[in-house]
Amino acid sequence: MLGSQEGNVSIRDDPDQQVFTVTINNLTAGGSDIYCCGVNISGGSDVGDWVHLSVTDGVSTVGDMTVQRGGSVTIPCFYDDRYKTHVKYWCKGYHGDSCTPIVHSDSPQEGKVSVRDDPDQQVFTVTINSLTAGDSGTYFCGVNISGGSDVGDQVHLSVTDGSPVLSVDKQEVTGVEGDSVSVQCRYGNNTRQIVWCKFGGSCAAVNSRSLDGRPVLIRDDRVNRFFSVTVGALERKDTGWYWFDDGNLQIPVHITVKHADSVYTVSRVSAWRGGSVTIPCFYDDIFKTHLKYWCRGRQWSSCTPIVHSDSPQEGKVSIRDDPDQQVFTVTINSLTAGDSDRYWCGVNISGGSDVGDQVYLSVTDGVSTVGLVTVQRGGSVTIPCFYGDGYETHVKYWCRGREWSSCTPIVHSDSPQEGKVSIRDDPDQRVFTVIINNLTAGDSDRYWCGVKISGGSDVGDRVYLSVSDGLSLLSVDKQEVTGVEGDNVSVQCHYKYDFGQRIWCKIGGSCASEGSESLDGRPVLITDDRVNKVFSVTMRGLERKDTGWYWCNERKFEIPVHITVSQTTTATTSTELTIKPSAPGSTPTGANDKEQRWGQVLDAALKAETGVLYLICTIIAIQLNWCSCRKKGSNQREAEGGANTNNLAI
């Protein structure tokens, strides 16, 4: 490789790759101009190609694009770190001072034109749908500068009736770490040379083997006019925006490389000895037809496969794949303490590295709880502790410490407190709850849900509580949610960082992820707003059996939520007559039902008649008593009057 430098400009020639690169440092607005890449031909005419360099104030995008009428296009607009919190906009015109604003990032639309800002990647994207010839024109990616001149960059969009001169099937491509992805670009008859470039990086041409040190395979089928790029041995850092360039036109493509997020499950599951447990393993759409498996071991690279989806067992461990829901479930029966271990949900990648996610299974002697809960300082939290049949009358307690054998008891169910920490036992539901108020950083620790065994070893399960000063990593507005039969309830789970996928689980049941329509046969609607970091669950058409404990899960973090479904209220009268209307459109069926209803009505009427009769008799008795008293008083006055007359006569 040969190189030389003159001031701020340097040039490097790589004959093996048949490319020379020019690097310009300390760019200024004066550097904007038209340049030529040239090759000297001794004794003949030099050859070269032109490139237009535009130096902008911290915003850049592609230059010229052609797209087909009726389709859609996504245009990335990159900006400098200093503009992360600024409002971005998309307008039509040559410059921000005179163009017509169409959409702003602080009021994004979801119709014809929408904008989405990603400050972490320092890019905002504009998507235009249902393209027409009238959408052709010059546009401006702008960043609003309060009290100053806006900054931005220009892009020209041309909408054609026929096939575009430069186009791709998909602008969004997804791959898996260790695997490869391919992108095909179609081009027109007069296209000379196409290159593949990475935004913020360099470019590669046909027969190139690498791009910025990453392996690529680039081919150009001049007969069918297909330019294809295969990016191999994918790594997470390969995620980003790329583009095809034919010297005049560009078409951007975004590649997303996934790893652990492509297969995900709960981080920890507690189950009781002698019972069974079903663990869900969710996967991305691209893995629908892949082989799934379940293996055991601390390390992913050396875990021991137990069961595969192409030969599921029906004994101790079984596996079932549901491609429509993009989940496979593993059921383990007749659990023993020896089953406690780390396991992996795995997806086989032919010709590449398998992908998977880890779950820790804890088999306990009849007590289970959540694993890791994060809460905000100053708030409160409720922790549910579940226990098995036979422990209803036992004393429960909450203790603190790393080890079960040496933890310090804080509160017992036979002497519950109502201050900082309180405990409440519900034997009917076989759960006791612990409430901790006025949380401080000093409350962060390992705790244990314990059940006292007289004359034997106590049983329990561990939970780790983390108290943070700022927004907790995973939280809900309310841990107690109430609904009415037939109605809906919604729960919002807020997350601080996007560690991966969120899931919604029912304790003692299964789990569901974004896009799922049911949980244990009950209808749910699950959405995940990654911009505002809100995972929302709506449970619809509530029934009494939906009452119970659930939890939001993100990787190793969990937050429990209790849902109570109350019965629909009915109208009552003072005579305890309850009239329950029939469902709309329904008709009474069966003579027994009619007799029963008439019996209820007659019984109520009889009660009412008896009450009225009793009231009448009471009034008559009072009236008779009043008359009797009145007559007695009159006779007494007459007797006294006669005696007085006799005395006067004497």
Disulfide bonds with the S-S distance in Angstrom:
Cys77-Cys141 1.98
Cys91-Cys99 1.69
Cys197-Cys203 2.01
Cys281-Cys345 1.95
Cys295-Cys303 1.93
Cys385-Cys449 1.97
Cys399-Cys407 1.92
Cys493-Cys552 1.65
Cys505-Cys511 2.09
